[in-house]
Amino acid sequence: MTPVKTFKGKAVALFGLGGSGLSTAKALMAGGAEVYAWDDGEAGRLAAVNAGVPLEDLSRSDWSRFAALILSPGVPLTHPAPHWTVEHARAAGVEIIGDIELFCRERAAHTGRSPFIAITGTNGKSTTTALIAHILREAGREVQLGGNIGVPVLDLEPPADDRIHVVECSSFQIDLAPSLGPTIGILINLTPDHIDRHGSMEHYAAVKERLVAGAEVALIGVDDAHTHAIGARLAAEPKPEQRVVPVSAARRLDWGFYVEDGEIYFREQGHPPEEAELLGSVKGARALRGAHNAQNAAFAAAAAWECGLDDEEIARGLLSYPGLPHRMEEVGRIERALFVNDSKATNADAAEKALASFTDIYWIIGGKAKEGGIEPLRSYFPRIRKAYLIGHASDDFARTLEGALPYERCETLDVATTRAALDALDDDAAEPIVLLSPACASYDQFKNFEARGDAFRALVNVLPAVIAARRGEHP
């Protein structure tokens, strides 16, 4: 835990008592703050009571006594409308911040310049974050990994000069962290997402930009128009002691980090192409298949290089990376068929990465659809042998697929997995792929994408017995 001592002896309001909210409350209390917590849901309040966190109905509080409102990132700050606690705080002139901001203040107050790598982007940030941590650990560095991935940031060990914090940041967390200023800030890519919470693509991009704007080293992607513009703007108005470095997975750069034929290079500014230094390769790294993972690997290699690792250490880390659950995760093989869990693909843009990485695909899709559906994926339909529709989006997706490729309405994941497996095993392809890449949120049938992916993995584990029984019934 990182005790939050910057609010010692002060009263703070805290709203939102999920995992990160409870973590934040405990860290504040450990640092000597007086915490008054609340949640609109009874389950959150009960969890607080069980954890020894004091409750107070903030709708009836005297807000003039609070030094800050600590808001959980899942609670609306601006759109579609500010949460009622936000309105109370603003009316009382109380600052509104989140757990990442508390971490940043502790770092500034007690260690100053301890190593801190912060990562954001629309897609790929979890893989990039985990990959950076893996490379650094393999090279013998002490690493704390968390934030929007896995462990809440204040549950990590405190900042220290010989300890590297590698922290994934969502746009919601950045919006609540006005003093965010990492040693290395990473902005991977930007595509429309969470517009309902930010109001417009412009505001969403502006929030993401804050992470790299305050970084000592800003590693910024140049492969989409939004990040390219951000990088150009920051480079044109350089701050003292800040380096803005471009990163590309799509083309060779005049300088910066880039990927060419699966290999990652760094080219110093002003140096000729033949002097570009090879840092590592994603060839042969099964957990880093696809162009999107080449982009993730380029950023991870860049961060490791900026941390002082050499090319051998980086290359070793890339090849030994085991991958993350639910992100093109190979969960099983039956005969020639490979089963891939890409449950994290909750929109078309994310699903595109898996579709681009495989052929002979038996595609399980559906859930709670996002804007645009799967129409943007039409160019990948020739890679797909058949689709299996589940959940709320089935009608919409069936209309898109009609006449373009075979599909079957399965309603539930268990039915879809079994039918896709049977069809894949009848395929004479060298490696047919049963791919769960839903292009949808999970909330119509599952608590979250992790629960959906775990269910798929469990179904694959019992498939051999199911298939044997089916084949026995239909010799």
DAZIDA-V272654 format. One record per residue. N is the residue number from 1. RES is the residue in one letter. PHI is phi in degrees with one decimal (999 if undefined). NEAR is the number of other C-alpha atoms within 10 Angstrom. D_LAST is the distance of its C-alpha to the last C-alpha in Angstrom with 1 decimal. Layout:
N;RES;PHI;NEAR;D_LAST
N;RES;PHI;NEAR;D_LAST
This chain:
1;M;999;15;58.6
2;T;-107.0;22;61.3
3;P;-61.2;25;64.1
4;V;-93.3;25;65.6
5;K;-91.1;20;69.3
6;T;-70.7;18;70.5
7;F;-114.6;21;70.6
8;K;-58.1;16;72.2
9;G;78.1;13;74.4
10;K;-108.1;16;73.3
11;A;-89.4;20;71.5
12;V;-130.0;23;68.3
13;A;-90.9;27;66.0
14;L;-135.5;29;62.3
15;F;-123.1;28;59.7
16;G;103.0;23;56.0
17;L;-118.5;26;54.6
18;G;-79.3;18;51.1
19;G;-60.0;14;50.4
20;S;-71.2;24;52.9
21;G;-64.7;26;55.5
22;L;-65.2;24;55.5
23;S;-58.3;21;55.7
24;T;-65.3;32;58.7
25;A;-59.7;32;60.4
26;K;-65.4;24;60.3
27;A;-66.1;22;61.5
28;L;-65.0;28;64.4
29;M;-64.2;19;65.4
30;A;-64.6;16;65.2
31;G;-89.0;17;67.7
32;G;98.4;18;70.1
33;A;-80.7;22;69.4
34;E;-95.8;19;69.7
35;V;-101.4;25;66.3
36;Y;-124.7;20;65.9
37;A;-109.2;25;62.3
38;W;-154.5;24;60.5
39;D;-149.8;21;57.2
40;D;-69.9;11;56.4
41;G;-99.7;11;53.4
42;E;-64.5;11;53.8
43;A;-63.0;12;51.1
44;G;-65.1;20;53.0
45;R;-65.9;22;56.2
46;L;-64.5;15;54.7
47;A;-61.5;15;53.3
48;A;-65.7;22;56.8
49;V;-58.8;12;58.4
50;N;-64.8;9;56.1
51;A;-91.8;13;57.0
52;G;78.4;12;60.7
53;V;-93.0;20;61.2
54;P;-65.1;15;64.1
55;L;-105.7;18;63.3
56;E;-152.5;16;65.6
57;D;-68.6;13;65.0
58;L;-68.0;18;66.0
59;S;-70.0;11;66.6
60;R;-112.3;7;69.7
61;S;-79.3;13;70.8
62;D;-88.6;10;74.0
63;W;-71.9;22;72.6
64;S;-67.1;14;75.9
65;R;-90.0;13;75.4
66;F;-89.6;21;72.1
67;A;-82.2;18;72.3
68;A;-164.9;21;68.8
69;L;-105.2;25;65.7
70;I;-95.8;27;62.6
71;L;-106.0;26;59.8
72;S;-67.8;25;56.1
73;P;-64.8;23;54.5
74;G;-78.2;13;52.1
75;V;-96.1;17;55.2
76;P;-60.1;19;56.6
77;L;-93.9;23;59.8
78;T;-127.5;14;60.5
79;H;-127.4;15;57.8
80;P;-68.8;12;56.7
81;A;-158.9;14;59.7
82;P;-60.7;13;61.3
83;H;-62.3;15;60.3
84;W;-61.2;14;63.1
85;T;-67.4;23;63.9
86;V;-63.7;22;64.4
87;E;-63.3;14;66.9
88;H;-61.3;18;68.8
89;A;-63.3;19;68.9
90;R;-64.2;14;70.2
91;A;-63.0;11;72.8
92;A;-94.4;14;74.1
93;G;70.5;14;74.1
94;V;-96.3;20;71.5
95;E;-67.2;14;69.4
96;I;-121.0;22;65.6
97;I;-139.5;23;63.5
98;G;-130.8;25;60.2
99;D;-68.0;28;58.9
100;I;-63.8;27;58.9
101;E;-63.5;21;62.6
102;L;-61.4;27;63.4
103;F;-60.5;24;61.9
104;C;-61.4;19;63.9
105;R;-69.5;20;67.1
106;E;-64.4;21;66.6
107;R;-59.9;21;66.0
108;A;-64.8;16;69.1
109;A;-76.9;12;71.2
110;H;-117.9;14;70.4
111;T;-129.7;14;69.1
112;G;73.0;14;70.0
113;R;-117.7;15;67.9
114;S;-62.6;19;65.1
115;P;-62.6;20;62.0
116;F;-145.5;24;59.9
117;I;-108.2;24;57.1
118;A;-116.1;24;56.0
119;I;-126.4;30;53.0
120;T;-146.2;27;52.1
121;G;150.0;25;50.4
122;T;-77.8;20;47.9
123;N;-127.7;21;44.8
124;G;90.9;20;44.3
125;K;-68.7;25;47.0
126;S;-67.9;23;44.9
127;T;-62.3;22;43.3
128;T;-61.4;26;46.8
129;T;-61.1;28;48.3
130;A;-64.5;21;45.9
131;L;-68.1;27;46.0
132;I;-58.5;30;49.9
133;A;-59.8;28;49.9
134;H;-63.2;23;47.5
135;I;-60.6;26;49.6
136;L;-65.0;25;52.8
137;R;-65.8;15;51.5
138;E;-61.5;17;50.1
139;A;-88.5;17;53.7
140;G;92.0;10;55.2
141;R;-83.7;16;56.5
142;E;-83.4;13;56.6
143;V;-128.5;21;54.5
144;Q;-114.2;21;54.0
145;L;-114.2;23;51.0
146;G;178.9;22;50.7
147;G;96.6;26;51.9
148;N;-74.9;23;49.3
149;I;-115.4;17;46.6
150;G;74.8;12;45.9
151;V;-95.6;16;49.3
152;P;-55.8;22;52.2
153;V;-59.1;28;55.0
154;L;-82.1;25;57.5
155;D;-84.1;18;55.2
156;L;-78.0;19;55.6
157;E;-63.4;15;58.4
158;P;-64.2;20;61.7
159;P;-56.8;23;62.8
160;A;-152.7;16;64.5
161;D;-62.1;11;65.8
162;D;-104.9;11;63.3
163;R;-124.6;16;60.3
164;I;-99.4;22;58.3
165;H;-92.3;26;56.8
166;V;-114.7;25;53.8
167;V;-127.4;29;53.4
168;E;-80.9;27;51.1
169;C;-124.2;26;53.0
170;S;-81.3;19;51.7
171;S;-62.3;25;54.0
172;F;-65.7;22;54.7
173;Q;-68.5;23;55.9
174;I;-62.9;23;58.0
175;D;-61.3;25;59.6
176;L;-105.9;23;60.9
177;A;-131.1;23;62.1
178;P;-66.4;17;65.4
179;S;-104.8;17;66.5
180;L;-58.6;23;63.2
181;G;-148.6;23;64.4
182;P;-72.6;27;62.0
183;T;-63.0;22;62.8
184;I;-125.8;25;59.9
185;G;-110.0;28;58.5
186;I;-123.3;32;55.4
187;L;-121.6;27;54.4
188;I;-79.8;26;51.1
189;N;-162.8;24;50.5
190;L;-143.6;21;51.0
191;T;-137.0;16;49.0
192;P;-57.4;13;49.5
193;D;-163.6;19;48.3
194;H;55.2;15;49.8
195;I;-65.2;14;52.2
196;D;-63.1;14;52.3
197;R;-95.7;20;53.9
198;H;-119.1;23;56.2
199;G;89.2;14;57.2
200;S;-160.1;15;56.9
201;M;-63.6;17;55.4
202;E;-62.8;12;59.0
203;H;-69.2;13;59.4
204;Y;-57.8;23;56.0
205;A;-64.3;22;57.0
206;A;-63.7;16;60.4
207;V;-64.6;18;59.1
208;K;-60.6;27;56.8
209;E;-60.3;24;59.8
210;R;-58.2;20;61.8
211;L;-64.0;28;59.7
212;V;-87.6;28;60.7
213;A;-62.0;22;64.1
214;G;-100.2;19;65.4
215;A;-82.2;24;63.7
216;E;-68.8;18;65.6
217;V;-119.4;22;63.0
218;A;-106.1;26;61.0
219;L;-96.5;26;57.8
220;I;-126.7;29;56.9
221;G;-66.1;29;54.1
222;V;-123.2;25;55.2
223;D;-95.5;18;51.9
224;D;-136.0;13;52.3
225;A;-64.0;12;55.4
226;H;-68.7;18;56.1
227;T;-69.7;23;56.1
228;H;-58.8;17;57.9
229;A;-66.1;14;60.6
230;I;-63.7;21;60.9
231;G;-61.6;23;61.2
232;A;-64.4;14;63.8
233;R;-66.7;13;65.8
234;L;-67.7;19;66.0
235;A;-69.0;16;66.8
236;A;-75.5;10;69.6
237;E;-126.3;8;71.1
238;P;-65.3;12;70.7
239;K;-93.5;14;71.7
240;P;-56.3;7;73.7
241;E;61.9;8;71.5
242;Q;-119.5;18;68.3
243;R;-112.9;16;66.1
244;V;-108.7;23;63.7
245;V;-122.0;20;61.1
246;P;-78.3;25;58.5
247;V;-136.3;30;54.9
248;S;-137.8;24;52.5
249;A;-107.3;26;48.9
250;A;-110.0;16;49.4
251;R;-157.7;14;52.5
252;R;-71.6;18;55.1
253;L;-104.4;21;58.1
254;D;-64.1;17;61.8
255;W;-159.4;19;61.7
256;G;112.2;20;59.4
257;F;-104.4;30;55.8
258;Y;-152.1;31;53.2
259;V;-112.2;26;49.9
260;E;-139.4;15;49.6
261;D;52.7;12;46.5
262;G;79.5;20;45.0
263;E;-113.4;18;48.3
264;I;-105.5;28;50.7
265;Y;-123.7;27;54.4
266;F;-123.0;24;57.7
267;R;-120.1;20;60.6
268;E;-66.3;15;64.1
269;Q;-62.2;12;66.2
270;G;87.0;8;68.3
271;H;-93.1;11;66.5
272;P;-71.1;11;65.1
273;P;-55.9;15;61.4
274;E;-68.4;7;61.5
275;E;-97.3;11;62.7
276;A;-63.3;20;59.6
277;E;-96.9;14;58.2
278;L;-77.3;17;54.6
279;L;-99.3;25;53.4
280;G;167.6;24;49.7
281;S;-141.9;24;46.4
282;V;-99.5;23;43.1
283;K;-65.0;14;41.4
284;G;85.4;12;38.9
285;A;-92.2;15;39.1
286;R;-63.0;16;35.5
287;A;-79.5;20;36.8
288;L;-125.8;25;39.2
289;R;-69.3;19;37.0
290;G;90.6;18;38.3
291;A;-62.3;18;41.8
292;H;-64.5;20;42.2
293;N;-75.0;20;41.9
294;A;-63.0;25;44.3
295;Q;-64.9;26;46.7
296;N;-58.6;25;46.1
297;A;-66.3;29;46.6
298;A;-62.6;31;49.8
299;F;-67.1;31;51.3
300;A;-64.9;27;50.3
301;A;-63.0;33;51.8
302;A;-61.9;27;54.9
303;A;-63.2;26;55.4
304;A;-63.8;23;55.1
305;W;-61.2;18;57.5
306;E;-67.4;14;60.0
307;C;-84.7;16;59.7
308;G;98.4;10;60.9
309;L;-73.1;18;57.7
310;D;-94.2;15;57.7
311;D;-65.2;18;55.1
312;E;-67.5;12;53.6
313;E;-64.3;20;53.0
314;I;-66.4;26;51.5
315;A;-60.1;19;49.2
316;R;-63.0;16;48.0
317;G;-64.9;24;47.3
318;L;-62.1;27;45.3
319;L;-73.2;18;42.9
320;S;-93.8;16;42.5
321;Y;-64.5;19;41.9
322;P;-86.4;16;38.7
323;G;91.2;18;38.3
324;L;-108.4;15;38.4
325;P;-60.3;18;35.7
326;H;73.6;24;34.4
327;R;-127.1;24;35.8
328;M;49.4;27;33.1
329;E;-85.5;22;32.1
330;E;-77.8;20;29.2
331;V;-105.0;19;27.4
332;G;173.2;16;24.3
333;R;-142.4;16;22.0
334;I;-125.0;15;18.3
335;E;54.0;11;17.6
336;R;-90.7;15;19.7
337;A;-83.0;24;19.8
338;L;-105.5;19;23.2
339;F;-109.6;26;23.9
340;V;-122.5;25;27.5
341;N;-97.0;28;29.5
342;D;-120.2;30;32.3
343;S;-62.0;31;33.1
344;K;-65.6;26;36.8
345;A;-74.9;26;36.5
346;T;-95.8;22;38.0
347;N;-145.8;22;39.4
348;A;-63.6;21;38.6
349;D;-61.2;18;41.0
350;A;-71.0;22;39.2
351;A;-64.4;24;35.7
352;E;-56.5;20;37.0
353;K;-62.1;22;37.5
354;A;-71.5;24;33.8
355;L;-61.7;21;32.8
356;A;-76.9;16;35.4
357;S;-96.6;15;34.1
358;F;-133.7;17;30.5
359;T;-129.7;18;28.5
360;D;53.7;22;24.9
361;I;-96.6;25;25.1
362;Y;-109.0;27;22.8
363;W;-100.1;25;25.7
364;I;-96.5;27;26.0
365;I;-135.6;28;29.3
366;G;126.6;32;31.6
367;G;140.4;25;33.8
368;K;-94.6;20;37.6
369;A;-69.6;25;38.5
370;K;-104.6;15;41.6
371;E;-55.9;10;44.1
372;G;95.6;9;42.8
373;G;57.8;18;39.1
374;I;-109.7;23;36.8
375;E;-54.9;12;38.8
376;P;-63.0;11;40.4
377;L;-95.3;16;37.0
378;R;-57.0;13;36.4
379;S;-66.1;11;37.3
380;Y;-93.5;13;34.3
381;F;-58.2;17;31.7
382;P;-61.4;13;31.0
383;R;-81.0;17;29.6
384;I;-103.8;19;27.0
385;R;-79.6;20;23.7
386;K;-164.8;22;23.2
387;A;-115.5;26;25.0
388;Y;-127.6;27;24.0
389;L;-94.8;26;27.0
390;I;-130.6;26;28.1
391;G;74.9;23;31.4
392;H;-63.2;18;34.6
393;A;-82.5;22;34.6
394;S;-55.7;21;31.5
395;D;-63.4;13;33.7
396;D;-63.3;13;36.0
397;F;-69.7;21;33.4
398;A;-60.9;19;31.4
399;R;-63.6;11;34.7
400;T;-70.2;16;35.1
401;L;-81.6;17;31.6
402;E;-54.4;10;31.6
403;G;81.1;9;31.6
404;A;-100.7;12;31.6
405;L;-161.2;16;28.0
406;P;-64.8;14;24.7
407;Y;-146.5;19;24.6
408;E;-140.0;16;22.9
409;R;-81.4;16;24.8
410;C;-116.7;22;23.4
411;E;70.0;18;26.6
412;T;-120.5;15;25.9
413;L;-66.8;23;25.2
414;D;-63.7;16;22.3
415;V;-65.4;15;20.3
416;A;-62.2;23;21.4
417;T;-64.7;24;20.5
418;T;-65.6;21;16.9
419;R;-67.7;18;16.4
420;A;-64.8;24;18.4
421;A;-63.1;24;16.5
422;L;-62.1;17;13.1
423;D;-67.2;15;15.0
424;A;-64.1;26;17.0
425;L;-71.3;19;14.2
426;D;-88.2;10;13.1
427;D;-80.7;15;16.8
428;D;-93.3;10;18.4
429;A;-64.5;13;21.6
430;A;-63.8;9;23.2
431;E;-149.6;18;23.3
432;P;-64.5;25;21.8
433;I;-115.5;26;23.7
434;V;-93.7;30;22.7
435;L;-117.4;30;26.2
436;L;-90.0;33;27.8
437;S;-139.9;29;31.1
438;P;-70.8;32;32.0
439;A;57.1;28;35.4
440;C;-151.0;28;36.4
441;A;-68.4;23;38.1
442;S;-100.6;25;36.1
443;Y;-67.6;15;38.4
444;D;-73.9;16;36.6
445;Q;-130.9;17;33.8
446;F;-134.7;15;35.0
447;K;-64.9;11;38.3
448;N;-164.0;14;38.4
449;F;-66.9;20;36.4
450;E;-63.8;16;36.2
451;A;-63.0;15;34.5
452;R;-64.2;24;32.0
453;G;-65.9;25;31.3
454;D;-63.0;16;31.1
455;A;-64.4;16;28.5
456;F;-63.2;23;26.4
457;R;-59.9;23;26.9
458;A;-64.3;12;25.9
459;L;-64.9;17;22.7
460;V;-63.8;24;21.8
461;N;-62.5;15;22.6
462;V;-98.5;11;20.0
463;L;-59.3;19;17.2
464;P;-52.8;16;15.6
465;A;-68.5;11;15.0
466;V;-63.3;15;13.9
467;I;-66.8;17;11.4
468;A;-60.8;11;10.0
469;A;-64.6;12;10.0
470;R;-63.2;13;8.3
471;R;-68.2;11;5.3
472;G;-68.9;9;5.6
473;E;-75.7;8;6.2
474;H;-130.0;7;3.8
475;P;-63.5;6;0.0
